[in-house]
Amino acid sequence: MSSIELSAVEDLLEDLNKSLTAQDEERVSSIEILAKGSDAIINQNQELIEMIQKSLESFGDKLDGLNDRLDQLENIQEKVEKGFNDLASEPVQKSIFSAEAVPSPSEVVENNEVTKSEVLSKAINELRETSDTMRVAELRRAVSRLESNFAPSQIAQELGY
């Protein structure tokens, strides 16, 4: 081979070497960029994992507190049930108070007093027989007052019975 051919081959080899070196540098810089990005992603994910872990620990502590309170409530419920059972098993003492119903004032009949039903009966009978509008209004008012538990003796007196 001639020197021209050798120098051309040497030039080609040098160009090839430069090309490979440049590609290696680009690969190294790409790898560095990927490595830095991967490290950043890993660090970010690690921080998130740590935050989630702390949150889960806090949640677990709160659940433990709730379980403790539930246990306390169960103890209180047992005490309340025992207290009610103890009260239910005790004999009932007689009360000093009577449980008799108190009659309404309209049902109380005193000496020579008229009852509500007597006054109502008389008023209704008179309503059927009278045609005087003033007397009809007076009788209707008396009936409504009797139904509202006004004293029958007072109403009978007002009506003239």
DOPA-395006 format. One record per residue: residue in one letter; x, y, z of N, C-alpha, C in turn; chain. Coordinates in steps of 0.001 Angstrom, whole numbers, plus 500000, padded with zeros to 6 digits. Layout:
% DOPA-395006
<rec res="A" n_u="X" n_v="Y" n_w="Z" ca_u="X" ca_v="Y" ca_w="Z" c_u="X" c_v="Y" c_w="Z" chain="A"/>
...
//
This chain:
% DOPA-395006
<rec res="M" n_u="500821" n_v="498846" n_w="500000" ca_u="500000" ca_v="500000" ca_w="500000" c_u="500876" c_v="501230" c_w="500000" chain="A"/>
<rec res="S" n_u="500311" n_v="502128" n_w="499425" ca_u="501094" ca_v="503338" ca_w="499275" c_u="500882" c_v="504252" c_w="500468" chain="A"/>
<rec res="S" n_u="501718" n_v="505247" n_w="500532" ca_u="501664" ca_v="506169" ca_w="501656" c_u="500386" c_v="507002" c_w="501609" chain="A"/>
<rec res="I" n_u="499883" n_v="507238" n_w="500420" ca_u="498637" ca_v="507999" ca_w="500292" c_u="497493" c_v="507155" c_w="500830" chain="A"/>
<rec res="E" n_u="497533" n_v="505909" n_w="500490" ca_u="496476" ca_v="505029" ca_w="500963" c_u="496579" c_v="504865" c_w="502470" chain="A"/>
<rec res="L" n_u="497794" n_v="504752" n_w="502985" ca_u="497976" ca_v="504611" ca_w="504428" c_u="497522" c_v="505861" c_w="505156" chain="A"/>
<rec res="S" n_u="497868" n_v="507003" n_w="504616" ca_u="497445" ca_v="508229" ca_w="505297" c_u="495921" c_v="508362" c_w="505246" chain="A"/>
<rec res="A" n_u="495286" n_v="507913" n_w="504186" ca_u="493824" ca_v="507969" ca_w="504077" c_u="493202" c_v="507013" c_w="505084" chain="A"/>
<rec res="V" n_u="493787" n_v="505832" n_w="505248" ca_u="493274" ca_v="504863" ca_w="506220" c_u="493469" c_v="505417" c_w="507621" chain="A"/>
<rec res="E" n_u="494671" n_v="506044" n_w="507865" ca_u="494919" ca_v="506626" ca_w="509190" c_u="493925" c_v="507729" c_w="509480" chain="A"/>
<rec res="D" n_u="493656" n_v="508559" n_w="508470" ca_u="492660" ca_v="509634" ca_w="508644" c_u="491278" c_v="509050" c_w="508946" chain="A"/>
<rec res="L" n_u="490937" n_v="508001" n_w="508249" ca_u="489634" ca_v="507360" ca_w="508496" c_u="489572" c_v="506779" c_w="509911" chain="A"/>
<rec res="L" n_u="490662" n_v="506159" n_w="510330" ca_u="490703" ca_v="505580" ca_w="511678" c_u="490626" c_v="506679" c_w="512748" chain="A"/>
<rec res="E" n_u="491305" n_v="507784" n_w="512517" ca_u="491239" ca_v="508893" ca_w="513472" c_u="489823" c_v="509453" c_w="513536" chain="A"/>
<rec res="D" n_u="489195" n_v="509627" n_w="512382" ca_u="487809" ca_v="510121" ca_w="512344" c_u="486865" c_v="509146" c_w="513067" chain="A"/>
<rec res="L" n_u="487085" n_v="507866" n_w="512845" ca_u="486268" ca_v="506850" ca_w="513500" c_u="486472" c_v="506896" c_w="515003" chain="A"/>
<rec res="N" n_u="487722" n_v="507061" n_w="515430" ca_u="488054" ca_v="507146" ca_w="516843" c_u="487385" c_v="508370" c_w="517476" chain="A"/>
<rec res="K" n_u="487470" n_v="509513" n_w="516795" ca_u="486838" ca_v="510745" ca_w="517295" c_u="485322" c_v="510563" c_w="517390" chain="A"/>
<rec res="S" n_u="484778" n_v="509926" n_w="516393" ca_u="483331" ca_v="509702" ca_w="516372" c_u="482914" c_v="508818" c_w="517549" chain="A"/>
<rec res="L" n_u="483669" n_v="507757" n_w="517771" ca_u="483357" ca_v="506856" ca_w="518895" c_u="483546" c_v="507559" c_w="520230" chain="A"/>
<rec res="T" n_u="484581" n_v="508384" n_w="520340" ca_u="484832" ca_v="509127" ca_w="521574" c_u="483698" c_v="510108" c_w="521838" chain="A"/>
<rec res="A" n_u="483253" n_v="510791" n_w="520807" ca_u="482146" ca_v="511744" ca_w="520960" c_u="480868" c_v="511018" c_w="521374" chain="A"/>
<rec res="Q" n_u="480636" n_v="509836" n_w="520783" ca_u="479446" ca_v="509072" ca_w="521148" c_u="479552" c_v="508587" c_w="522585" chain="A"/>
<rec res="D" n_u="480739" n_v="508203" n_w="523022" ca_u="480930" ca_v="507770" ca_w="524404" c_u="480641" c_v="508917" c_w="525363" chain="A"/>
<rec res="E" n_u="481099" n_v="510124" n_w="525000" ca_u="480840" ca_v="511286" ca_w="525860" c_u="479347" c_v="511580" c_w="525933" chain="A"/>
<rec res="E" n_u="478655" n_v="511466" n_w="524789" ca_u="477210" ca_v="511692" ca_w="524790" c_u="476498" c_v="510635" c_w="525637" chain="A"/>
<rec res="R" n_u="476963" n_v="509388" n_w="525521" ca_u="476380" ca_v="508317" ca_w="526326" c_u="476618" c_v="508579" c_w="527799" chain="A"/>
<rec res="V" n_u="477826" n_v="508995" n_w="528150" ca_u="478151" ca_v="509278" ca_w="529549" c_u="477271" c_v="510409" c_w="530061" chain="A"/>
<rec res="S" n_u="477116" n_v="511488" n_w="529268" ca_u="476291" ca_v="512598" ca_w="529733" c_u="474824" c_v="512174" c_w="529810" chain="A"/>
<rec res="S" n_u="474360" n_v="511339" n_w="528882" ca_u="472979" ca_v="510834" ca_w="528941" c_u="472798" c_v="509957" c_w="530165" chain="A"/>
<rec res="I" n_u="473775" n_v="509128" n_w="530424" ca_u="473711" ca_v="508249" ca_w="531598" c_u="473718" c_v="509080" c_w="532871" chain="A"/>
<rec res="E" n_u="474543" n_v="510124" n_w="532909" ca_u="474583" ca_v="510997" ca_w="534075" c_u="473232" c_v="511684" c_w="534285" chain="A"/>
<rec res="I" n_u="472653" n_v="512172" n_w="533189" ca_u="471346" ca_v="512833" ca_w="533286" c_u="470295" c_v="511848" c_w="533787" chain="A"/>
<rec res="L" n_u="470297" n_v="510633" n_w="533224" ca_u="469341" ca_v="509616" ca_w="533669" c_u="469567" c_v="509253" c_w="535135" chain="A"/>
<rec res="A" n_u="470808" n_v="509148" n_w="535539" ca_u="471130" ca_v="508790" ca_w="536919" c_u="470659" c_v="509879" c_w="537877" chain="A"/>
<rec res="K" n_u="470931" n_v="511139" n_w="537512" ca_u="470497" ca_v="512242" ca_w="538369" c_u="468971" c_v="512274" c_w="538471" chain="A"/>
<rec res="G" n_u="468281" n_v="512095" n_w="537347" ca_u="466813" ca_v="512083" ca_w="537355" c_u="466270" c_v="510929" c_w="538171" chain="A"/>
<rec res="S" n_u="466898" n_v="509771" n_w="538011" ca_u="466465" ca_v="508588" ca_w="538773" c_u="466677" c_v="508808" c_w="540259" chain="A"/>
<rec res="D" n_u="467833" n_v="509405" n_w="540623" ca_u="468097" ca_v="509702" ca_w="542038" c_u="467046" c_v="510662" c_w="542593" chain="A"/>
<rec res="A" n_u="466685" n_v="511680" n_w="541828" ca_u="465688" ca_v="512648" ca_w="542282" c_u="464327" c_v="511971" c_w="542481" chain="A"/>
<rec res="I" n_u="463965" n_v="511113" n_w="541547" ca_u="462691" ca_v="510391" ca_w="541654" c_u="462702" c_v="509470" c_w="542870" chain="A"/>
<rec res="I" n_u="463808" n_v="508774" n_w="543083" ca_u="463921" ca_v="507875" ca_w="544237" c_u="463824" c_v="508663" c_w="545533" chain="A"/>
<rec res="N" n_u="464525" n_v="509801" n_w="545618" ca_u="464470" ca_v="510630" ca_w="546827" c_u="463048" c_v="511134" c_w="547089" chain="A"/>
<rec res="Q" n_u="462383" n_v="511583" n_w="546016" ca_u="461021" ca_v="512078" ca_w="546156" c_u="460097" c_v="510952" c_w="546637" chain="A"/>
<rec res="N" n_u="460208" n_v="509785" n_w="546045" ca_u="459376" ca_v="508646" ca_w="546444" c_u="459687" c_v="508217" c_w="547872" chain="A"/>
<rec res="Q" n_u="460941" n_v="508306" n_w="548244" ca_u="461321" ca_v="507931" ca_w="549598" c_u="460682" c_v="508888" c_w="550611" chain="A"/>
<rec res="E" n_u="460662" n_v="510184" n_w="550282" ca_u="460014" ca_v="511164" ca_w="551156" c_u="458528" c_v="510874" c_w="551272" chain="A"/>
<rec res="L" n_u="457889" n_v="510555" n_w="550149" ca_u="456466" ca_v="510217" ca_w="550174" c_u="456206" c_v="508972" c_w="551014" chain="A"/>
<rec res="I" n_u="457065" n_v="507988" n_w="550868" ca_u="456907" ca_v="506752" ca_w="551648" c_u="457049" c_v="507043" c_w="553133" chain="A"/>
<rec res="E" n_u="458009" n_v="507898" n_w="553494" ca_u="458188" ca_v="508257" ca_w="554897" c_u="456966" c_v="508995" c_w="555435" chain="A"/>
<rec res="M" n_u="456403" n_v="509908" n_w="554621" ca_u="455200" ca_v="510634" ca_w="555051" c_u="454027" c_v="509673" c_w="555233" chain="A"/>
<rec res="I" n_u="453870" n_v="508751" n_w="554301" ca_u="452789" ca_v="507766" ca_w="554404" c_u="452991" c_v="506886" c_w="555636" chain="A"/>
<rec res="Q" n_u="454220" n_v="506519" n_w="555898" ca_u="454523" ca_v="505688" ca_w="557057" c_u="454171" c_v="506423" c_w="558353" chain="A"/>
<rec res="K" n_u="454529" n_v="507712" n_w="558444" ca_u="454197" ca_v="508497" ca_w="559627" c_u="452687" c_v="508625" c_w="559792" chain="A"/>
<rec res="S" n_u="451987" n_v="508842" n_w="558666" ca_u="450528" ca_v="508954" ca_w="558721" c_u="449901" c_v="507650" c_w="559196" chain="A"/>
<rec res="L" n_u="450406" n_v="506541" n_w="558690" ca_u="449872" ca_v="505240" ca_w="559111" c_u="450148" c_v="504983" c_w="560592" chain="A"/>
<rec res="E" n_u="451321" n_v="505377" n_w="561069" ca_u="451631" ca_v="505222" ca_w="562491" c_u="450690" c_v="506069" c_w="563335" chain="A"/>
<rec res="S" n_u="450443" n_v="507298" n_w="562891" ca_u="449524" ca_v="508184" ca_w="563604" c_u="448111" c_v="507602" c_w="563611" chain="A"/>
<rec res="F" n_u="447697" n_v="507085" n_w="562462" ca_u="446374" ca_v="506462" ca_w="562352" c_u="446274" c_v="505261" c_w="563289" chain="A"/>
<rec res="G" n_u="447328" n_v="504461" n_w="563342" ca_u="447354" ca_v="503308" ca_w="564241" c_u="447245" c_v="503733" c_w="565693" chain="A"/>
<rec res="D" n_u="447932" n_v="504816" n_w="566066" ca_u="447847" ca_v="505320" ca_w="567438" c_u="446428" c_v="505758" c_w="567775" chain="A"/>
<rec res="K" n_u="445788" n_v="506432" n_w="566805" ca_u="444405" ca_v="506884" ca_w="567034" c_u="443464" c_v="505691" c_w="567170" chain="A"/>
<rec res="L" n_u="443677" n_v="504667" n_w="566369" ca_u="442846" ca_v="503459" ca_w="566485" c_u="443044" c_v="502791" c_w="567846" chain="A"/>
<rec res="D" n_u="444279" n_v="502770" n_w="568312" ca_u="444540" ca_v="502203" ca_w="569636" c_u="443796" c_v="502986" c_w="570701" chain="A"/>
<rec res="G" n_u="443800" n_v="504324" n_w="570586" ca_u="443064" ca_v="505160" ca_w="571536" c_u="441568" c_v="504877" c_w="571499" chain="A"/>
<rec res="L" n_u="441032" n_v="504706" n_w="570288" ca_u="439609" ca_v="504385" ca_w="570159" c_u="439286" c_v="503019" c_w="570762" chain="A"/>
<rec res="N" n_u="440170" n_v="502064" n_w="570562" ca_u="439957" ca_v="500739" ca_w="571156" c_u="439950" c_v="500823" c_w="572681" chain="A"/>
<rec res="D" n_u="440838" n_v="501641" n_w="573241" ca_u="440861" ca_v="501820" ca_w="574692" c_u="439546" c_v="502419" c_w="575179" chain="A"/>
<rec res="R" n_u="439037" n_v="503415" n_w="574455" ca_u="437762" ca_v="504036" ca_w="574853" c_u="436608" c_v="503053" c_w="574730" chain="A"/>
<rec res="L" n_u="436623" n_v="502230" n_w="573687" ca_u="435567" ca_v="501226" ca_w="573541" c_u="435594" c_v="500241" c_w="574699" chain="A"/>
<rec res="D" n_u="436790" n_v="499856" n_w="575129" ca_u="436907" ca_v="498965" ca_w="576278" c_u="436329" c_v="499619" c_w="577525" chain="A"/>
<rec res="Q" n_u="436593" n_v="500923" n_w="577692" ca_u="436047" ca_v="501650" ca_w="578840" c_u="434525" c_v="501695" c_w="578769" chain="A"/>
<rec res="L" n_u="433991" n_v="501920" n_w="577566" ca_u="432533" ca_v="501966" ca_w="577403" c_u="431904" c_v="500610" c_w="577721" chain="A"/>
<rec res="E" n_u="432566" n_v="499543" n_w="577316" ca_u="432048" ca_v="498214" ca_w="577624" c_u="432016" c_v="497997" c_w="579127" chain="A"/>
<rec res="N" n_u="433045" n_v="498461" n_w="579834" ca_u="433068" ca_v="498345" ca_w="581295" c_u="431937" c_v="499150" c_w="581909" chain="A"/>
<rec res="I" n_u="431713" n_v="500357" n_w="581396" ca_u="430631" ca_v="501197" ca_w="581918" c_u="429281" c_v="500543" c_w="581646" chain="A"/>
<rec res="Q" n_u="429115" n_v="499982" n_w="580448" ca_u="427857" ca_v="499330" ca_w="580106" c_u="427594" c_v="498150" c_w="581040" chain="A"/>
<rec res="E" n_u="428627" n_v="497388" n_w="581342" ca_u="428468" ca_v="496264" ca_w="582272" c_u="428048" c_v="496755" c_w="583652" chain="A"/>
<rec res="K" n_u="428643" n_v="497867" n_w="584104" ca_u="428286" ca_v="498413" ca_w="585414" c_u="426850" c_v="498899" c_w="585430" chain="A"/>
<rec res="V" n_u="426424" n_v="499564" n_w="584342" ca_u="425056" ca_v="500068" ca_w="584271" c_u="424064" c_v="498909" c_w="584270" chain="A"/>
<rec res="E" n_u="424340" n_v="497886" n_w="583471" ca_u="423452" ca_v="496726" ca_w="583432" c_u="423384" c_v="496049" c_w="584800" chain="A"/>
<rec res="K" n_u="424521" n_v="495930" n_w="585470" ca_u="424535" ca_v="495327" ca_w="586794" c_u="423711" c_v="496170" c_w="587766" chain="A"/>
<rec res="G" n_u="423849" n_v="497506" n_w="587660" ca_u="423071" ca_v="498388" ca_w="588529" c_u="421582" c_v="498250" c_w="588285" chain="A"/>
<rec res="F" n_u="421176" n_v="498183" n_w="587012" ca_u="419753" ca_v="498009" ca_w="586703" c_u="419245" c_v="496655" c_w="587197" chain="A"/>
<rec res="N" n_u="420061" n_v="495624" n_w="587023" ca_u="419664" ca_v="494297" ca_w="587507" c_u="419529" c_v="494285" c_w="589017" chain="A"/>
<rec res="D" n_u="420448" n_v="494974" n_w="589710" ca_u="420358" ca_v="495064" ca_w="591166" c_u="419091" c_v="495798" c_w="591587" chain="A"/>
<rec res="L" n_u="418777" n_v="496892" n_w="590881" ca_u="417554" ca_v="497638" ca_w="591196" c_u="416307" c_v="496817" c_w="590908" chain="A"/>
<rec res="A" n_u="416334" n_v="496059" n_w="589837" ca_u="415168" ca_v="495256" ca_w="589475" c_u="414949" c_v="494114" c_w="590453" chain="A"/>
<rec res="S" n_u="416004" n_v="493635" n_w="591058" ca_u="415865" ca_v="492515" ca_w="591985" c_u="415445" c_v="492961" c_w="593386" chain="A"/>
<rec res="E" n_u="415555" n_v="494246" n_w="593691" ca_u="415141" ca_v="494741" ca_w="595007" c_u="413625" c_v="494823" c_w="595077" chain="A"/>
<rec res="P" n_u="413054" n_v="494542" n_w="596265" ca_u="411593" ca_v="494661" ca_w="596402" c_u="411184" c_v="496134" c_w="596341" chain="A"/>
<rec res="V" n_u="410002" n_v="496388" n_w="595780" ca_u="409499" ca_v="497745" ca_w="595641" c_u="408809" c_v="498149" c_w="596935" chain="A"/>
<rec res="Q" n_u="409203" n_v="499295" n_w="597468" ca_u="408588" ca_v="499794" ca_w="598690" c_u="407312" c_v="500541" c_w="598354" chain="A"/>
<rec res="K" n_u="406377" n_v="500503" n_w="599284" ca_u="405135" ca_v="501217" ca_w="599063" c_u="405407" c_v="502710" c_w="599151" chain="A"/>
<rec res="S" n_u="404742" n_v="503423" n_w="598291" ca_u="404936" ca_v="504862" ca_w="598244" c_u="404041" c_v="505547" c_w="599268" chain="A"/>
<rec res="I" n_u="404511" n_v="506669" n_w="599763" ca_u="403680" ca_v="507427" ca_w="600711" c_u="402689" c_v="508314" c_w="599965" chain="A"/>
<rec res="F" n_u="402840" n_v="508389" n_w="598672" ca_u="401937" ca_v="509191" ca_w="597859" c_u="400903" c_v="508287" c_w="597213" chain="A"/>
<rec res="S" n_u="399688" n_v="508805" n_w="597088" ca_u="398653" ca_v="508018" ca_w="596421" c_u="398653" c_v="508353" c_w="594935" chain="A"/>
<rec res="A" n_u="398230" n_v="507407" n_w="594154" ca_u="398219" ca_v="507594" ca_w="592714" c_u="396794" c_v="507733" c_w="592191" chain="A"/>
<rec res="E" n_u="395920" n_v="508307" n_w="592999" ca_u="394536" ca_v="508479" ca_w="592575" c_u="394427" c_v="509694" c_w="591675" chain="A"/>
<rec res="A" n_u="393533" n_v="509577" n_w="590721" ca_u="393331" ca_v="510685" ca_w="589785" c_u="392578" c_v="511810" c_w="590473" chain="A"/>
<rec res="V" n_u="392965" n_v="513021" n_w="590168" ca_u="392279" ca_v="514193" ca_w="590719" c_u="391187" c_v="514575" c_w="589733" chain="A"/>
<rec res="P" n_u="389961" n_v="514679" n_w="590214" ca_u="388872" ca_v="515027" ca_w="589294" c_u="389003" c_v="516471" c_w="588814" chain="A"/>
<rec res="S" n_u="388526" n_v="516698" n_w="587589" ca_u="388579" ca_v="518062" ca_w="587069" c_u="387517" c_v="518903" c_w="587769" chain="A"/>
<rec res="P" n_u="387689" n_v="520209" n_w="587792" ca_u="386725" ca_v="521064" ca_w="588498" c_u="385298" c_v="520917" c_w="587978" chain="A"/>
<rec res="S" n_u="385141" n_v="520560" n_w="586722" ca_u="383787" ca_v="520441" ca_w="586183" c_u="383103" c_v="519157" c_w="586643" chain="A"/>
<rec res="E" n_u="383892" n_v="518177" n_w="587134" ca_u="383310" ca_v="516922" ca_w="587571" c_u="383006" c_v="516908" c_w="589064" chain="A"/>
<rec res="V" n_u="383525" n_v="517859" n_w="589789" ca_u="383310" ca_v="517914" ca_w="591230" c_u="381882" c_v="518386" c_w="591492" chain="A"/>
<rec res="V" n_u="381151" n_v="517604" n_w="592256" ca_u="379769" ca_v="517950" ca_w="592574" c_u="379703" c_v="518267" c_w="594057" chain="A"/>
<rec res="E" n_u="379438" n_v="519504" n_w="594343" ca_u="379295" ca_v="519911" ca_w="595739" c_u="377821" c_v="519805" c_w="596114" chain="A"/>
<rec res="N" n_u="377542" n_v="520111" n_w="597329" ca_u="376149" ca_v="520041" ca_w="597804" c_u="375267" c_v="520940" c_w="596952" chain="A"/>
<rec res="N" n_u="374194" n_v="520371" n_w="596466" ca_u="373194" ca_v="521080" ca_w="595662" c_u="373796" c_v="521723" c_w="594412" chain="A"/>
<rec res="E" n_u="374878" n_v="521227" n_w="593943" ca_u="375500" ca_v="521753" ca_w="592727" c_u="375035" c_v="520909" c_w="591545" chain="A"/>
<rec res="V" n_u="374979" n_v="521533" n_w="590411" ca_u="374598" ca_v="520826" ca_w="589202" c_u="375841" c_v="520264" c_w="588541" chain="A"/>
<rec res="T" n_u="375661" n_v="519212" n_w="587764" ca_u="376800" ca_v="518604" ca_w="587070" c_u="376904" c_v="519171" c_w="585664" chain="A"/>
<rec res="K" n_u="378017" n_v="518912" n_w="585062" ca_u="378274" ca_v="519367" ca_w="583695" c_u="377245" c_v="518777" c_w="582742" chain="A"/>
<rec res="S" n_u="376964" n_v="517479" n_w="582906" ca_u="376014" ca_v="516826" ca_w="581998" c_u="374604" c_v="517400" c_w="582154" chain="A"/>
<rec res="E" n_u="374217" n_v="517758" n_w="583371" ca_u="372883" ca_v="518350" ca_w="583580" c_u="372771" c_v="519690" c_w="582862" chain="A"/>
<rec res="V" n_u="373782" n_v="520543" n_w="583026" ca_u="373742" ca_v="521869" ca_w="582407" c_u="373793" c_v="521728" c_w="580890" chain="A"/>
<rec res="L" n_u="374637" n_v="520819" n_w="580381" ca_u="374707" ca_v="520600" ca_w="578937" c_u="373355" c_v="520132" c_w="578393" chain="A"/>
<rec res="S" n_u="372759" n_v="519207" n_w="579077" ca_u="371467" ca_v="518675" ca_w="578634" c_u="370415" c_v="519783" c_w="578567" chain="A"/>
<rec res="K" n_u="370341" n_v="520588" n_w="579606" ca_u="369363" ca_v="521687" ca_w="579624" c_u="369653" c_v="522699" c_w="578517" chain="A"/>
<rec res="A" n_u="370932" n_v="523032" n_w="578314" ca_u="371303" ca_v="524026" ca_w="577305" c_u="370985" c_v="523514" c_w="575899" chain="A"/>
<rec res="I" n_u="371277" n_v="522254" n_w="575626" ca_u="371011" ca_v="521697" ca_w="574296" c_u="369509" c_v="521611" c_w="574041" chain="A"/>
<rec res="N" n_u="368752" n_v="521183" n_w="575040" ca_u="367290" ca_v="521124" ca_w="574880" c_u="366721" c_v="522506" c_w="574608" chain="A"/>
<rec res="E" n_u="367219" n_v="523513" n_w="575327" ca_u="366733" ca_v="524872" ca_w="575121" c_u="367137" c_v="525403" c_w="573749" chain="A"/>
<rec res="L" n_u="368352" n_v="524999" n_w="573259" ca_u="368793" ca_v="525407" ca_w="571919" c_u="367832" c_v="524890" c_w="570845" chain="A"/>
<rec res="R" n_u="367315" n_v="523684" n_w="571033" ca_u="366401" ca_v="523082" ca_w="570060" c_u="365044" c_v="523791" c_w="570051" chain="A"/>
<rec res="E" n_u="364646" n_v="524319" n_w="571205" ca_u="363299" ca_v="524870" ca_w="571329" c_u="363217" c_v="526374" c_w="571092" chain="A"/>
<rec res="T" n_u="364308" n_v="527107" n_w="571333" ca_u="364238" ca_v="528572" ca_w="571263" c_u="364512" c_v="529088" c_w="569860" chain="A"/>
<rec res="S" n_u="363926" n_v="530249" n_w="569564" ca_u="364166" ca_v="530900" ca_w="568280" c_u="364769" c_v="532284" c_w="568481" chain="A"/>
<rec res="D" n_u="364987" n_v="532686" n_w="569718" ca_u="365602" ca_v="533981" ca_w="570035" c_u="367096" c_v="533900" c_w="569726" chain="A"/>
<rec res="T" n_u="367577" n_v="534733" n_w="568794" ca_u="368983" ca_v="534669" ca_w="568368" c_u="369943" c_v="535052" c_w="569485" chain="A"/>
<rec res="M" n_u="369547" n_v="535970" n_w="570325" ca_u="370421" ca_v="536365" ca_w="571456" c_u="370569" c_v="535205" c_w="572432" chain="A"/>
<rec res="R" n_u="369458" n_v="534504" n_w="572700" ca_u="369501" ca_v="533379" ca_w="573633" c_u="370292" c_v="532221" c_w="573013" chain="A"/>
<rec res="V" n_u="370153" n_v="531999" n_w="571707" ca_u="370892" ca_v="530937" ca_w="571020" c_u="372403" c_v="531200" c_w="571124" chain="A"/>
<rec res="A" n_u="372832" n_v="532442" n_w="570909" ca_u="374251" ca_v="532790" ca_w="571021" c_u="374744" c_v="532568" c_w="572439" chain="A"/>
<rec res="E" n_u="373915" n_v="532940" n_w="573407" ca_u="374279" ca_v="532773" ca_w="574827" c_u="374406" c_v="531287" c_w="575169" chain="A"/>
<rec res="L" n_u="373499" n_v="530473" n_w="574661" ca_u="373529" ca_v="529035" ca_w="574944" c_u="374743" c_v="528355" c_w="574269" chain="A"/>
<rec res="R" n_u="375028" n_v="528760" n_w="573061" ca_u="376192" ca_v="528185" ca_w="572373" c_u="377491" c_v="528537" c_w="573097" chain="A"/>
<rec res="R" n_u="377584" n_v="529760" n_w="573558" ca_u="378767" ca_v="530174" ca_w="574319" c_u="378872" c_v="529363" c_w="575607" chain="A"/>
<rec res="A" n_u="377772" n_v="529119" n_w="576252" ca_u="377757" ca_v="528342" ca_w="577496" c_u="378187" c_v="526896" c_w="577229" chain="A"/>
<rec res="V" n_u="377703" n_v="526307" n_w="576129" ca_u="378080" ca_v="524924" ca_w="575787" c_u="379580" c_v="524836" c_w="575532" chain="A"/>
<rec res="S" n_u="380122" n_v="525790" n_w="574801" ca_u="381565" ca_v="525747" ca_w="574528" c_u="382370" c_v="525935" c_w="575804" chain="A"/>
<rec res="R" n_u="381878" n_v="526776" n_w="576690" ca_u="382579" ca_v="526956" ca_w="577978" c_u="382492" c_v="525699" c_w="578823" chain="A"/>
<rec res="L" n_u="381377" n_v="525001" n_w="578771" ca_u="381253" ca_v="523737" ca_w="579508" c_u="382222" c_v="522698" c_w="578951" chain="A"/>
<rec res="E" n_u="382334" n_v="522662" n_w="577640" ca_u="383263" ca_v="521720" ca_w="577008" c_u="384715" c_v="522072" c_w="577331" chain="A"/>
<rec res="S" n_u="384974" n_v="523311" n_w="577699" ca_u="386322" ca_v="523742" ca_w="578076" c_u="386552" c_v="523621" c_w="579570" chain="A"/>
<rec res="N" n_u="385661" n_v="522921" n_w="580245" ca_u="385764" ca_v="522618" ca_w="581684" c_u="385631" c_v="523838" c_w="582596" chain="A"/>
<rec res="F" n_u="384752" n_v="524767" n_w="582232" ca_u="384403" ca_v="525835" ca_w="583164" c_u="383475" c_v="525236" c_w="584217" chain="A"/>
<rec res="A" n_u="383352" n_v="525897" n_w="585319" ca_u="382525" ca_v="525394" ca_w="586418" c_u="381060" c_v="525364" c_w="585994" chain="A"/>
<rec res="P" n_u="380415" n_v="524188" n_w="586071" ca_u="379023" ca_v="524071" ca_w="585648" c_u="378070" c_v="524933" c_w="586487" chain="A"/>
<rec res="S" n_u="378371" n_v="525088" n_w="587778" ca_u="377479" ca_v="525884" ca_w="588630" c_u="377462" c_v="527343" c_w="588195" chain="A"/>
<rec res="Q" n_u="378616" n_v="527865" n_w="587815" ca_u="378713" ca_v="529253" ca_w="587374" c_u="377934" c_v="529444" c_w="586073" chain="A"/>
<rec res="I" n_u="378097" n_v="528502" n_w="585143" ca_u="377401" ca_v="528603" ca_w="583855" c_u="375894" c_v="528428" c_w="584043" chain="A"/>
<rec res="A" n_u="375501" n_v="527511" n_w="584935" ca_u="374072" ca_v="527314" ca_w="585215" c_u="373472" c_v="528583" c_w="585782" chain="A"/>
<rec res="Q" n_u="374228" n_v="529238" n_w="586654" ca_u="373739" ca_v="530491" ca_w="587247" c_u="373592" c_v="531575" c_w="586177" chain="A"/>
<rec res="E" n_u="374590" n_v="531672" n_w="585256" ca_u="374525" ca_v="532652" ca_w="584184" c_u="373339" c_v="532394" c_w="583258" chain="A"/>
<rec res="L" n_u="373008" n_v="531124" n_w="583045" ca_u="371898" ca_v="530772" ca_w="582165" c_u="370549" c_v="530843" c_w="582876" chain="A"/>
<rec res="G" n_u="370586" n_v="530961" n_w="584184" ca_u="369352" ca_v="531067" ca_w="584969" c_u="368747" c_v="529719" c_w="585319" chain="A"/>
<rec res="Y" n_u="369516" n_v="528691" n_w="585420" ca_u="368997" ca_v="527360" ca_w="585790" c_u="369032" c_v="527170" c_w="587273" chain="A"/>
//
